[in-house]
Amino acid sequence: MAGTAQAAVTKQSIIINPTDEQALADPYGTFVYVDEDVDGILLGLHERFARRAVAAWAGRTRNVFQLRDGYVVKLPKNFLGFRENDWEGSVSNAPESIGSEWHIQYPRTRMAVFDEVPVVFMELVKPLSSQEIVSRFGHEPDWVMSVDGGQVGVNRAGRLVAYDYGVC
């Protein structure tokens, strides 16, 4: 989910909290949901980044918007999403992870806080299967198996990184 790349970048219809009528009228649109009990700040952030996005993915705790500049924005959609963004933002630039065979490798990531909402900006990552990792790197590093769902791939520089490593 988060941070994944698409082959062709084309603008798609992104609808936040669609009504039944909207979902039926645009069956190929991308629908993202935000918990209804959140305040207008979070909904406003979703609307802001949905307008700029060329693609979107809806996860269990966060929505991810792909921007044209090679980055994705991860927005929490519920309380667990706040925790995941806080975690990713705090560990992503850990110096011990760079080039280590034993530590999870993270993509370039920055966290910003907008009115107490943690927002993660991450470089776009192209997902790779285990077979593709072995073919490309000669082996699969031990840390890959510790990433939930094997959500790893390569960044623009060709470095193997995890793109979804929240705690929830």
Buried (B, 14 or more C-beta within 10 A) or exposed (E): BBBBBEEEBEEBBBBBBBEEEBEEEBEEBBBBBBEEEBEEEBBEBBEBBBEEBBBBBBBEBBBBBBBEEEBBBBBBBBEBBBBBBBBBBEBBEEEEBEEEEEBBBBBBBEBEEEEEBBBBBBBBBBBBEEEBBEEEBEEBBEBBEEBEEBBBBBBEEEBBBBBBBBEB
